[in-house]
Amino acid sequence: MNLLLIFLMFFSSQGNKIKIKEPWMRISAEGQSTALFMKIENTGNIADTLYKVECGFADRVEIHETYHQGEMMGMREVPFIIIPEKSTFELKPRAHHIMVIKLKKDIKKGTQEEFTLYFKQAGKLKVKATAQEMQIQGMGHKH
C-alpha cells in the first residue's frame, strides 16, 4: 500500500469521530443576531478543529468566545475552536458560541434551521438546530 493511500484512509476514517449533540439557537427577529449552541463530541484519537460555520439565512456567521476583563464581560471573534481527542466541547451561553449575524428572517420558537460546520479532520458536517428561548440559571431575565 502506498503512503498516500494510508494517509487518506486515516483522515477519511476521522469523519465519523465528530458528533454534534443538542444543537439549538436563540429565537430572534429579522435584521437581528442570534447564537448557535451545541455539544461537539470528538471520539477520535486526534484533536479536531472547527474553523468555519455557514448558514443560508444570515449575512455572516462567526465563531465567538466570551471573555472577562475586570468587571466587564465581552465577546470577540476567534478563528477556530479546537476539540481535543476523546472529549466534548460545549458551545453555550456566556462561553464559546456561534454568532449568526443580520438574520434574513425571523427565528421563531420551534423553527429548525440548517448549519454547515467545517472541521479540519472531519470535513463538512450539516446540523439542524431548533430555536428556543434562552434560559440562564441564576439570572432574572432572558436574553
N, CA, C and O atoms as a GROMACS GRO file, in nm:
protein
  572
    1MET      N    1   0.085  -0.119   0.000
    1MET     CA    2   0.000   0.000   0.000
    1MET      C    3   0.089   0.124   0.000
    1MET      O    4   0.187   0.131   0.074
    2ASN      N    5   0.054   0.220  -0.082
    2ASN     CA    6   0.138   0.338  -0.080
    2ASN      C    7   0.100   0.433   0.034
    2ASN      O    8  -0.010   0.426   0.088
    3LEU      N    9   0.192   0.519   0.067
    3LEU     CA   10   0.178   0.608   0.182
    3LEU      C   11   0.057   0.703   0.168
    3LEU      O   12  -0.013   0.729   0.266
    4LEU      N   13   0.034   0.752   0.048
    4LEU     CA   14  -0.077   0.845   0.026
    4LEU      C   15  -0.211   0.777   0.058
    4LEU      O   16  -0.298   0.838   0.120
    5LEU      N   17  -0.226   0.654   0.017
    5LEU     CA   18  -0.349   0.580   0.042
    5LEU      C   19  -0.371   0.561   0.193
    5LEU      O   20  -0.482   0.579   0.243
    6ILE      N   21  -0.265   0.525   0.263
    6ILE     CA   22  -0.274   0.508   0.408
    6ILE      C   23  -0.312   0.642   0.472
    6ILE      O   24  -0.398   0.647   0.561
    7PHE      N   25  -0.249   0.748   0.427
    7PHE     CA   26  -0.276   0.882   0.477
    7PHE      C   27  -0.424   0.919   0.455
    7PHE      O   28  -0.490   0.968   0.547
    8LEU      N   29  -0.475   0.894   0.335
    8LEU     CA   30  -0.615   0.925   0.304
    8LEU      C   31  -0.711   0.839   0.386
    8LEU      O   32  -0.814   0.889   0.433
    9MET      N   33  -0.679   0.714   0.404
    9MET     CA   34  -0.765   0.626   0.483
    9MET      C   35  -0.771   0.675   0.628
    9MET      O   36  -0.878   0.675   0.690
   10PHE      N   37  -0.657   0.716   0.682
   10PHE     CA   38  -0.651   0.765   0.819
   10PHE      C   39  -0.741   0.887   0.837
   10PHE      O   40  -0.818   0.895   0.932
   11PHE      N   41  -0.730   0.982   0.744
   11PHE     CA   42  -0.808   1.105   0.758
   11PHE      C   43  -0.955   1.085   0.724
   11PHE      O   44  -1.041   1.149   0.785
   12SER      N   45  -0.986   1.000   0.629
   12SER     CA   46  -1.128   0.978   0.598
   12SER      C   47  -1.197   0.903   0.710
   12SER      O   48  -1.318   0.919   0.730
   13SER      N   49  -1.123   0.822   0.784
   13SER     CA   50  -1.184   0.750   0.895
   13SER      C   51  -1.214   0.843   1.013
   13SER      O   52  -1.289   0.806   1.104
   14GLN      N   53  -1.158   0.963   1.012
   14GLN     CA   54  -1.182   1.059   1.119
   14GLN      C   55  -1.321   1.121   1.106
   14GLN      O   56  -1.373   1.176   1.203
   15GLY      N   57  -1.382   1.113   0.988
   15GLY     CA   58  -1.508   1.180   0.960
   15GLY      C   59  -1.619   1.152   1.057
   15GLY      O   60  -1.693   1.244   1.094
   16ASN      N   61  -1.634   1.028   1.100
   16ASN     CA   62  -1.744   0.994   1.190
   16ASN      C   63  -1.705   1.004   1.337
   16ASN      O   64  -1.780   0.958   1.423
   17LYS      N   65  -1.590   1.060   1.366
   17LYS     CA   66  -1.544   1.072   1.504
   17LYS      C   67  -1.602   1.196   1.572
   17LYS      O   68  -1.597   1.209   1.695
   18ILE      N   69  -1.657   1.287   1.492
   18ILE     CA   70  -1.718   1.408   1.549
   18ILE      C   71  -1.870   1.390   1.548
   18ILE      O   72  -1.930   1.360   1.446
   19LYS      N   73  -1.929   1.410   1.666
   19LYS     CA   74  -2.074   1.402   1.678
   19LYS      C   75  -2.124   1.533   1.737
   19LYS      O   76  -2.068   1.586   1.833
   20ILE      N   77  -2.233   1.584   1.676
   20ILE     CA   78  -2.295   1.708   1.724
   20ILE      C   79  -2.417   1.671   1.806
   20ILE      O   80  -2.504   1.598   1.759
   21LYS      N   81  -2.423   1.721   1.928
   21LYS     CA   82  -2.534   1.688   2.017
   21LYS      C   83  -2.604   1.815   2.064
   21LYS      O   84  -2.541   1.917   2.089
   22GLU      N   85  -2.737   1.804   2.074
   22GLU     CA   86  -2.823   1.910   2.129
   22GLU      C   87  -2.801   2.048   2.066
   22GLU      O   88  -2.784   2.146   2.138
   23PRO      N   89  -2.801   2.057   1.931
   23PRO     CA   90  -2.786   2.190   1.870
   23PRO      C   91  -2.913   2.273   1.886
   23PRO      O   92  -3.023   2.225   1.860
   24TRP      N   93  -2.898   2.398   1.931
   24TRP     CA   94  -3.012   2.488   1.945
   24TRP      C   95  -2.966   2.632   1.925
   24TRP      O   96  -2.847   2.662   1.936
   25MET      N   97  -3.061   2.718   1.896
   25MET     CA   98  -3.029   2.860   1.879
   25MET      C   99  -3.137   2.944   1.947
   25MET      O  100  -3.248   2.898   1.972
   26ARG      N  101  -3.100   3.067   1.975
   26ARG     CA  102  -3.192   3.163   2.037
   26ARG      C  103  -3.297   3.208   1.938
   26ARG      O  104  -3.267   3.224   1.820
   27ILE      N  105  -3.419   3.230   1.984
   27ILE     CA  106  -3.520   3.293   1.899
   27ILE      C  107  -3.478   3.438   1.877
   27ILE      O  108  -3.418   3.500   1.966
   28SER      N  109  -3.507   3.492   1.760
   28SER     CA  110  -3.465   3.627   1.727
   28SER      C  111  -3.549   3.680   1.612
   28SER      O  112  -3.637   3.609   1.560
   29ALA      N  113  -3.523   3.804   1.571
   29ALA     CA  114  -3.602   3.868   1.466
   29ALA      C  115  -3.513   3.902   1.346
   29ALA      O  116  -3.392   3.918   1.358
   30GLU      N  117  -3.578   3.914   1.231
   30GLU     CA  118  -3.509   3.954   1.108
   30GLU      C  119  -3.427   4.081   1.131
   30GLU      O  120  -3.475   4.174   1.195
   31GLY      N  121  -3.305   4.084   1.077
   31GLY     CA  122  -3.218   4.200   1.093
   31GLY      C  123  -3.134   4.196   1.219
   31GLY      O  124  -3.036   4.269   1.232
   32GLN      N  125  -3.173   4.110   1.314
   32GLN     CA  126  -3.100   4.097   1.441
   32GLN      C  127  -2.999   3.982   1.430
   32GLN      O  128  -2.977   3.926   1.323
   33SER      N  129  -2.939   3.950   1.544
   33SER     CA  130  -2.847   3.837   1.551
   33SER      C  131  -2.906   3.728   1.639
   33SER      O  132  -2.996   3.753   1.719
   34THR      N  133  -2.854   3.609   1.624
   34THR     CA  134  -2.886   3.501   1.715
   34THR      C  135  -2.756   3.428   1.745
   34THR      O  136  -2.651   3.462   1.691
   35ALA      N  137  -2.763   3.327   1.829
   35ALA     CA  138  -2.645   3.248   1.862
   35ALA      C  139  -2.680   3.101   1.854
   35ALA      O  140  -2.791   3.060   1.889
   36LEU      N  141  -2.584   3.022   1.808
   36LEU     CA  142  -2.599   2.878   1.794
   36LEU      C  143  -2.515   2.812   1.903
   36LEU      O  144  -2.400   2.848   1.927
   37PHE      N  145  -2.576   2.713   1.969
   37PHE     CA  146  -2.509   2.640   2.077
   37PHE      C  147  -2.520   2.490   2.049
   37PHE      O  148  -2.614   2.446   1.982
   38MET      N  149  -2.425   2.412   2.101
   38MET     CA  150  -2.427   2.266   2.082
   38MET      C  151  -2.315   2.205   2.163
   38MET      O  152  -2.230   2.274   2.218
   39LYS      N  153  -2.317   2.073   2.168
   39LYS     CA  154  -2.204   1.998   2.223
   39LYS      C  155  -2.136   1.929   2.105
   39LYS      O  156  -2.202   1.865   2.023
   40ILE      N  157  -2.004   1.943   2.096
   40ILE     CA  158  -1.927   1.877   1.991
   40ILE      C  159  -1.845   1.768   2.057
   40ILE      O  160  -1.754   1.795   2.135
   41GLU      N  161  -1.879   1.644   2.024
   41GLU     CA  162  -1.810   1.530   2.084
   41GLU      C  163  -1.707   1.476   1.985
   41GLU      O  164  -1.740   1.448   1.870
   42ASN      N  165  -1.584   1.462   2.030
   42ASN     CA  166  -1.477   1.405   1.949
   42ASN      C  167  -1.438   1.271   2.010
   42ASN      O  168  -1.372   1.266   2.114
   43THR      N  169  -1.480   1.162   1.945
   43THR     CA  170  -1.449   1.028   1.996
   43THR      C  171  -1.319   0.974   1.936
   43THR      O  172  -1.276   0.864   1.969
   44GLY      N  173  -1.256   1.054   1.848
   44GLY     CA  174  -1.134   1.010   1.780
   44GLY      C  175  -1.010   1.018   1.866
   44GLY      O  176  -1.014   1.064   1.980
   45ASN      N  177  -0.899   0.972   1.810
   45ASN     CA  178  -0.771   0.971   1.880
   45ASN      C  179  -0.685   1.093   1.850
   45ASN      O  180  -0.573   1.105   1.901
   46ILE      N  181  -0.737   1.186   1.768
   46ILE     CA  182  -0.664   1.309   1.741
   46ILE      C  183  -0.760   1.426   1.757
   46ILE      O  184  -0.880   1.413   1.736
   47ALA      N  185  -0.704   1.541   1.794
   47ALA     CA  186  -0.784   1.662   1.810
   47ALA      C  187  -0.839   1.705   1.674
   47ALA      O  188  -0.779   1.674   1.570
   48ASP      N  189  -0.952   1.775   1.674
   48ASP     CA  190  -1.006   1.830   1.551
   48ASP      C  191  -1.033   1.978   1.575
   48ASP      O  192  -1.039   2.024   1.689
   49THR      N  193  -1.050   2.052   1.467
   49THR     CA  194  -1.066   2.197   1.475
   49THR      C  195  -1.187   2.242   1.396
   49THR      O  196  -1.197   2.216   1.276
   50LEU      N  197  -1.280   2.310   1.463
   50LEU     CA  198  -1.393   2.375   1.396
   50LEU      C  199  -1.342   2.512   1.352
   50LEU      O  200  -1.305   2.594   1.436
   51TYR      N  201  -1.340   2.536   1.220
   51TYR     CA  202  -1.281   2.662   1.173
   51TYR      C  203  -1.378   2.751   1.094
   51TYR      O  204  -1.346   2.866   1.065
   52LYS      N  205  -1.498   2.699   1.061
   52LYS     CA  206  -1.592   2.782   0.987
   52LYS      C  207  -1.733   2.725   1.004
   52LYS      O  208  -1.751   2.604   1.015
   53VAL      N  209  -1.832   2.815   1.006
   53VAL     CA  210  -1.973   2.776   1.012
   53VAL      C  211  -2.047   2.862   0.911
   53VAL      O  212  -2.023   2.982   0.901
   54GLU      N  213  -2.138   2.800   0.836
   54GLU     CA  214  -2.218   2.874   0.737
   54GLU      C  215  -2.366   2.840   0.754
   54GLU      O  216  -2.402   2.733   0.803
   55CYS      N  217  -2.450   2.935   0.711
   55CYS     CA  218  -2.594   2.910   0.700
   55CYS      C  219  -2.648   3.000   0.591
   55CYS      O  220  -2.584   3.098   0.553
   56GLY      N  221  -2.766   2.968   0.542
   56GLY     CA  222  -2.823   3.043   0.430
   56GLY      C  223  -2.917   3.154   0.470
   56GLY      O  224  -2.975   3.220   0.383
   57PHE      N  225  -2.936   3.177   0.600
   57PHE     CA  226  -3.039   3.272   0.642
   57PHE      C  227  -2.983   3.391   0.722
   57PHE      O  228  -3.057   3.459   0.793
   58ALA      N  229  -2.852   3.415   0.709
   58ALA     CA  230  -2.790   3.530   0.776
   58ALA      C  231  -2.676   3.583   0.689
   58ALA      O  232  -2.622   3.512   0.606
   59ASP      N  233  -2.643   3.710   0.710
   59ASP     CA  234  -2.534   3.772   0.633
   59ASP      C  235  -2.398   3.714   0.670
   59ASP      O  236  -2.312   3.694   0.584
   60ARG      N  237  -2.379   3.687   0.801
   60ARG     CA  238  -2.248   3.645   0.848
   60ARG      C  239  -2.261   3.548   0.963
   60ARG      O  240  -2.354   3.556   1.042
   61VAL      N  241  -2.167   3.455   0.973
   61VAL     CA  242  -2.161   3.361   1.084
   61VAL      C  243  -2.018   3.363   1.137
   61VAL      O  244  -1.923   3.346   1.060
   62GLU      N  245  -2.003   3.383   1.268
   62GLU     CA  246  -1.870   3.392   1.328
   62GLU      C  247  -1.860   3.303   1.451
   62GLU      O  248  -1.959   3.282   1.522
   63ILE      N  249  -1.741   3.252   1.476
   63ILE     CA  250  -1.714   3.176   1.598
   63ILE      C  251  -1.671   3.279   1.703
   63ILE      O  252  -1.578   3.357   1.680
   64HIS      N  253  -1.737   3.278   1.819
   64HIS     CA  254  -1.710   3.377   1.924
   64HIS      C  255  -1.673   3.310   2.055
   64HIS      O  256  -1.709   3.195   2.082
   65GLU      N  257  -1.600   3.385   2.136
   65GLU     CA  258  -1.576   3.347   2.274
   65GLU      C  259  -1.618   3.462   2.363
   65GLU      O  260  -1.617   3.578   2.320
   66THR      N  261  -1.656   3.430   2.485
   66THR     CA  262  -1.689   3.531   2.584
   66THR      C  263  -1.566   3.547   2.673
   66THR      O  264  -1.504   3.448   2.712
   67TYR      N  265  -1.531   3.670   2.705
   67TYR     CA  266  -1.414   3.693   2.791
   67TYR      C  267  -1.449   3.792   2.900
   67TYR      O  268  -1.544   3.870   2.889
   68HIS      N  269  -1.371   3.790   3.006
   68HIS     CA  270  -1.390   3.881   3.119
   68HIS      C  271  -1.268   3.971   3.129
   68HIS      O  272  -1.154   3.926   3.121
   69GLN      N  273  -1.295   4.099   3.147
   69GLN     CA  274  -1.188   4.196   3.167
   69GLN      C  275  -1.228   4.279   3.287
   69GLN      O  276  -1.307   4.372   3.275
   70GLY      N  277  -1.174   4.245   3.402
   70GLY     CA  278  -1.217   4.312   3.526
   70GLY      C  279  -1.364   4.280   3.552
   70GLY      O  280  -1.403   4.163   3.557
   71GLU      N  281  -1.444   4.384   3.568
   71GLU     CA  282  -1.588   4.367   3.592
   71GLU      C  283  -1.666   4.352   3.462
   71GLU      O  284  -1.783   4.312   3.464
   72MET      N  285  -1.603   4.382   3.350
   72MET     CA  286  -1.671   4.380   3.220
   72MET      C  287  -1.664   4.242   3.156
   72MET      O  288  -1.569   4.166   3.174
   73MET      N  289  -1.769   4.212   3.079
   73MET     CA  290  -1.772   4.089   3.003
   73MET      C  291  -1.795   4.127   2.856
   73MET      O  292  -1.876   4.216   2.827
   74GLY      N  293  -1.725   4.062   2.766
   74GLY     CA  294  -1.743   4.094   2.626
   74GLY      C  295  -1.735   3.970   2.539
   74GLY      O  296  -1.711   3.859   2.588
   75MET      N  297  -1.756   3.989   2.410
   75MET     CA  298  -1.746   3.880   2.312
   75MET      C  299  -1.648   3.923   2.206
   75MET      O  300  -1.636   4.041   2.173
   76ARG      N  301  -1.577   3.825   2.151
   76ARG     CA  302  -1.488   3.854   2.039
   76ARG      C  303  -1.483   3.734   1.948
   76ARG      O  304  -1.503   3.620   1.990
   77GLU      N  305  -1.457   3.762   1.821
   77GLU     CA  306  -1.446   3.654   1.723
   77GLU      C  307  -1.314   3.581   1.742
   77GLU      O  308  -1.211   3.643   1.771
   78VAL      N  309  -1.317   3.450   1.726
   78VAL     CA  310  -1.196   3.369   1.727
   78VAL      C  311  -1.191   3.291   1.596
   78VAL      O  312  -1.296   3.260   1.540
   79PRO      N  313  -1.071   3.259   1.545
   79PRO     CA  314  -1.062   3.194   1.414
   79PRO      C  315  -1.104   3.046   1.414
   79PRO      O  316  -1.139   2.992   1.310
   80PHE      N  317  -1.100   2.981   1.531
   80PHE     CA  318  -1.132   2.838   1.536
   80PHE      C  319  -1.152   2.794   1.681
   80PHE      O  320  -1.122   2.867   1.775
   81ILE      N  321  -1.204   2.672   1.696
   81ILE     CA  322  -1.214   2.606   1.826
   81ILE      C  323  -1.151   2.468   1.810
   81ILE      O  324  -1.183   2.396   1.716
   82ILE      N  325  -1.063   2.433   1.902
   82ILE     CA  326  -1.001   2.300   1.900
   82ILE      C  327  -1.080   2.208   1.993
   82ILE      O  328  -1.105   2.243   2.108
   83ILE      N  329  -1.117   2.092   1.941
   83ILE     CA  330  -1.187   1.992   2.021
   83ILE      C  331  -1.086   1.880   2.046
   83ILE      O  332  -1.057   1.801   1.955
   84PRO      N  333  -1.032   1.871   2.168
   84PRO     CA  334  -0.930   1.768   2.195
   84PRO      C  335  -0.985   1.627   2.174
   84PRO      O  336  -1.106   1.605   2.181
   85GLU      N  337  -0.893   1.532   2.149
   85GLU     CA  338  -0.936   1.394   2.130
   85GLU      C  339  -1.006   1.343   2.256
   85GLU      O  340  -0.976   1.385   2.367
   86LYS      N  341  -1.100   1.253   2.235
   86LYS     CA  342  -1.176   1.188   2.342
   86LYS      C  343  -1.235   1.289   2.442
   86LYS      O  344  -1.223   1.272   2.563
   87SER      N  345  -1.300   1.393   2.388
   87SER     CA  346  -1.360   1.493   2.477
   87SER      C  347  -1.483   1.555   2.411
   87SER      O  348  -1.508   1.536   2.292
   88THR      N  349  -1.558   1.629   2.490
   88THR     CA  350  -1.674   1.703   2.440
   88THR      C  351  -1.653   1.850   2.472
   88THR      O  352  -1.623   1.887   2.585
   89PHE      N  353  -1.669   1.934   2.370
   89PHE     CA  354  -1.656   2.079   2.385
   89PHE      C  355  -1.797   2.136   2.375
   89PHE      O  356  -1.866   2.114   2.276
   90GLU      N  357  -1.839   2.209   2.477
   90GLU     CA  358  -1.975   2.264   2.476
   90GLU      C  359  -1.975   2.412   2.438
   90GLU      O  360  -1.907   2.494   2.500
   91LEU      N  361  -2.053   2.443   2.336
   91LEU     CA  362  -2.080   2.581   2.298
   91LEU      C  363  -2.206   2.619   2.374
   91LEU      O  364  -2.311   2.556   2.355
   92LYS      N  365  -2.199   2.720   2.460
   92LYS     CA  366  -2.313   2.753   2.546
   92LYS      C  367  -2.315   2.902   2.576
   92LYS      O  368  -2.216   2.972   2.556
   93PRO      N  369  -2.431   2.951   2.626
   93PRO     CA  370  -2.439   3.093   2.662
   93PRO      C  371  -2.330   3.130   2.762
   93PRO      O  372  -2.297   3.051   2.851
   94ARG      N  373  -2.275   3.249   2.748
   94ARG     CA  374  -2.169   3.302   2.835
   94ARG      C  375  -2.036   3.228   2.818
   94ARG      O  376  -1.950   3.234   2.906
   95ALA      N  377  -2.019   3.161   2.705
   95ALA     CA  378  -1.895   3.088   2.676
   95ALA      C  379  -1.874   3.093   2.525
   95ALA      O  380  -1.922   3.185   2.459
   96HIS      N  381  -1.803   2.996   2.469
   96HIS     CA  382  -1.790   2.989   2.323
   96HIS      C  383  -1.927   2.965   2.261
   96HIS      O  384  -2.009   2.892   2.317
   97HIS      N  385  -1.953   3.027   2.147
   97HIS     CA  386  -2.080   3.011   2.075
   97HIS      C  387  -2.059   3.054   1.930
   97HIS      O  388  -1.956   3.111   1.895
   98ILE      N  389  -2.158   3.025   1.848
   98ILE     CA  390  -2.155   3.066   1.708
   98ILE      C  391  -2.250   3.185   1.694
   98ILE      O  392  -2.369   3.173   1.722
   99MET      N  393  -2.198   3.298   1.650
   99MET     CA  394  -2.279   3.419   1.634
   99MET      C  395  -2.334   3.422   1.491
   99MET      O  396  -2.258   3.414   1.395
  100VAL      N  397  -2.466   3.435   1.479
  100VAL     CA  398  -2.534   3.437   1.350
  100VAL      C  399  -2.585   3.580   1.332
  100VAL      O  400  -2.679   3.622   1.400
  101ILE      N  401  -2.523   3.653   1.240
  101ILE     CA  402  -2.538   3.799   1.235
  101ILE      C  403  -2.624   3.845   1.117
  101ILE      O  404  -2.611   3.795   1.005
  102LYS      N  405  -2.712   3.941   1.144
  102LYS     CA  406  -2.801   4.003   1.046
  102LYS      C  407  -2.890   3.898   0.978
  102LYS      O  408  -2.873   3.867   0.860
  103LEU      N  409  -2.984   3.847   1.055
  103LEU     CA  410  -3.076   3.744   1.007
  103LEU      C  411  -3.160   3.794   0.891
  103LEU      O  412  -3.202   3.910   0.889
  104LYS      N  413  -3.184   3.706   0.794
  104LYS     CA  414  -3.266   3.741   0.678
  104LYS      C  415  -3.414   3.711   0.701
  104LYS      O  416  -3.498   3.741   0.617
  105LYS      N  417  -3.445   3.651   0.818
  105LYS     CA  418  -3.585   3.620   0.852
  105LYS      C  419  -3.597   3.604   1.003
  105LYS      O  420  -3.497   3.593   1.074
  106ASP      N  421  -3.721   3.603   1.052
  106ASP     CA  422  -3.746   3.580   1.194
  106ASP      C  423  -3.712   3.436   1.229
  106ASP      O  424  -3.734   3.344   1.150
  107ILE      N  425  -3.658   3.417   1.347
  107ILE     CA  426  -3.632   3.284   1.401
  107ILE      C  427  -3.728   3.266   1.518
  107ILE      O  428  -3.703   3.315   1.628
  108LYS      N  429  -3.836   3.195   1.494
  108LYS     CA  430  -3.941   3.176   1.595
  108LYS      C  431  -3.917   3.046   1.672
  108LYS      O  432  -3.849   2.956   1.625
  109LYS      N  433  -3.975   3.040   1.790
  109LYS     CA  434  -3.962   2.921   1.875
  109LYS      C  435  -4.005   2.797   1.797
  109LYS      O  436  -4.111   2.795   1.735
  110GLY      N  437  -3.923   2.694   1.801
  110GLY     CA  438  -3.955   2.568   1.733
  110GLY      C  439  -3.904   2.560   1.590
  110GLY      O  440  -3.904   2.452   1.530
  111THR      N  441  -3.861   2.674   1.532
  111THR     CA  442  -3.807   2.676   1.396
  111THR      C  443  -3.680   2.590   1.390
  111THR      O  444  -3.598   2.594   1.481
  112GLN      N  445  -3.666   2.514   1.282
  112GLN     CA  446  -3.543   2.437   1.261
  112GLN      C  447  -3.468   2.496   1.142
  112GLN      O  448  -3.527   2.518   1.036
  113GLU      N  449  -3.340   2.521   1.159
  113GLU     CA  450  -3.258   2.575   1.052
  113GLU      C  451  -3.130   2.493   1.039
  113GLU      O  452  -3.082   2.435   1.137
  114GLU      N  453  -3.077   2.488   0.917
  114GLU     CA  454  -2.958   2.408   0.892
  114GLU      C  455  -2.832   2.493   0.891
  114GLU      O  456  -2.829   2.603   0.836
  115PHE      N  457  -2.728   2.439   0.952
  115PHE     CA  458  -2.595   2.500   0.952
  115PHE      C  459  -2.497   2.399   0.894
  115PHE      O  460  -2.517   2.278   0.904
  116THR      N  461  -2.390   2.449   0.833
  116THR     CA  462  -2.281   2.365   0.787
  116THR      C  463  -2.158   2.398   0.870
  116THR      O  464  -2.113   2.513   0.873
  117LEU      N  465  -2.104   2.296   0.937
  117LEU     CA  466  -1.985   2.313   1.020
  117LEU      C  467  -1.866   2.257   0.943
  117LEU      O  468  -1.877   2.152   0.881
  118TYR      N  469  -1.754   2.327   0.948
  118TYR     CA  470  -1.633   2.283   0.878
  118TYR      C  471  -1.524   2.248   0.979
  118TYR      O  472  -1.481   2.332   1.058
  119PHE      N  473  -1.481   2.122   0.975
  119PHE     CA  474  -1.376   2.073   1.063
  119PHE      C  475  -1.254   2.036   0.980
  119PHE      O  476  -1.267   1.989   0.867
  120LYS      N  477  -1.135   2.056   1.037
  120LYS     CA  478  -1.011   2.024   0.964
  120LYS      C  479  -1.000   1.874   0.936
  120LYS      O  480  -0.957   1.835   0.828
  121GLN      N  481  -1.039   1.790   1.032
  121GLN     CA  482  -1.029   1.645   1.014
  121GLN      C  483  -1.159   1.585   0.960
  121GLN      O  484  -1.159   1.511   0.862
  122ALA      N  485  -1.269   1.617   1.026
  122ALA     CA  486  -1.398   1.553   0.993
  122ALA      C  487  -1.462   1.609   0.867
  122ALA      O  488  -1.554   1.549   0.812
  123GLY      N  489  -1.412   1.723   0.819
  123GLY     CA  490  -1.469   1.782   0.698
  123GLY      C  491  -1.597   1.858   0.728
  123GLY      O  492  -1.611   1.922   0.832
  124LYS      N  493  -1.690   1.850   0.631
  124LYS     CA  494  -1.813   1.928   0.635
  124LYS      C  495  -1.923   1.845   0.703
  124LYS      O  496  -1.950   1.732   0.662
  125LEU      N  497  -1.986   1.903   0.805
  125LEU     CA  498  -2.099   1.837   0.872
  125LEU      C  499  -2.219   1.930   0.870
  125LEU      O  500  -2.206   2.049   0.900
  126LYS      N  501  -2.335   1.876   0.836
  126LYS     CA  502  -2.458   1.956   0.839
  126LYS      C  503  -2.531   1.924   0.969
  126LYS      O  504  -2.536   1.810   1.014
  127VAL      N  505  -2.587   2.028   1.028
  127VAL     CA  506  -2.659   2.011   1.154
  127VAL      C  507  -2.784   2.099   1.151
  127VAL      O  508  -2.781   2.210   1.100
  128LYS      N  509  -2.893   2.047   1.207
  128LYS     CA  510  -3.017   2.124   1.218
  128LYS      C  511  -3.034   2.167   1.364
  128LYS      O  512  -3.029   2.084   1.455
  129ALA      N  513  -3.053   2.296   1.383
  129ALA     CA  514  -3.071   2.350   1.518
  129ALA      C  515  -3.214   2.399   1.534
  129ALA      O  516  -3.272   2.456   1.441
  130THR      N  517  -3.271   2.376   1.651
  130THR     CA  518  -3.407   2.420   1.682
  130THR      C  519  -3.401   2.548   1.766
  130THR      O  520  -3.321   2.558   1.859
  131ALA      N  521  -3.485   2.644   1.731
  131ALA     CA  522  -3.489   2.771   1.804
  131ALA      C  523  -3.567   2.756   1.934
  131ALA      O  524  -3.675   2.696   1.936
  132GLN      N  525  -3.511   2.810   2.041
  132GLN     CA  526  -3.580   2.810   2.170
  132GLN      C  527  -3.540   2.933   2.250
  132GLN      O  528  -3.443   3.002   2.218
  133GLU      N  529  -3.617   2.958   2.356
  133GLU     CA  530  -3.586   3.071   2.442
  133GLU      C  531  -3.463   3.038   2.523
  133GLU      O  532  -3.436   2.923   2.556
  134MET      N  533  -3.389   3.142   2.554
  134MET     CA  534  -3.266   3.123   2.630
  134MET      C  535  -3.298   3.121   2.778
  134MET      O  536  -3.366   3.210   2.829
  135GLN      N  537  -3.249   3.019   2.847
  135GLN     CA  538  -3.266   3.013   2.992
  135GLN      C  539  -3.129   3.006   3.055
  135GLN      O  540  -3.050   2.917   3.026
  136ILE      N  541  -3.103   3.101   3.140
  136ILE     CA  542  -2.975   3.102   3.210
  136ILE      C  543  -3.005   3.090   3.359
  136ILE      O  544  -3.076   3.173   3.416
  137GLN      N  545  -2.952   2.988   3.420
  137GLN     CA  546  -2.974   2.965   3.563
  137GLN      C  547  -2.918   3.082   3.643
  137GLN      O  548  -2.810   3.133   3.615
  138GLY      N  549  -2.995   3.122   3.744
  138GLY     CA  550  -2.948   3.227   3.834
  138GLY      C  551  -2.964   3.369   3.777
  138GLY      O  552  -2.926   3.466   3.843
  139MET      N  553  -3.020   3.382   3.658
  139MET     CA  554  -3.039   3.515   3.601
  139MET      C  555  -3.189   3.545   3.603
  139MET      O  556  -3.272   3.457   3.576
  140GLY      N  557  -3.224   3.668   3.634
  140GLY     CA  558  -3.363   3.705   3.645
  140GLY      C  559  -3.428   3.737   3.512
  140GLY      O  560  -3.550   3.747   3.505
  141HIS      N  561  -3.349   3.753   3.408
  141HIS     CA  562  -3.408   3.793   3.279
  141HIS      C  563  -3.357   3.703   3.166
  141HIS      O  564  -3.257   3.633   3.180
  142LYS      N  565  -3.430   3.708   3.057
  142LYS     CA  566  -3.392   3.632   2.939
  142LYS      C  567  -3.324   3.724   2.840
  142LYS      O  568  -3.350   3.844   2.836
  143HIS      N  569  -3.236   3.666   2.761
  143HIS     CA  570  -3.168   3.746   2.656
  143HIS      C  571  -3.231   3.718   2.523
  143HIS      O  572  -3.189   3.774   2.422
   0.00000   0.00000   0.00000
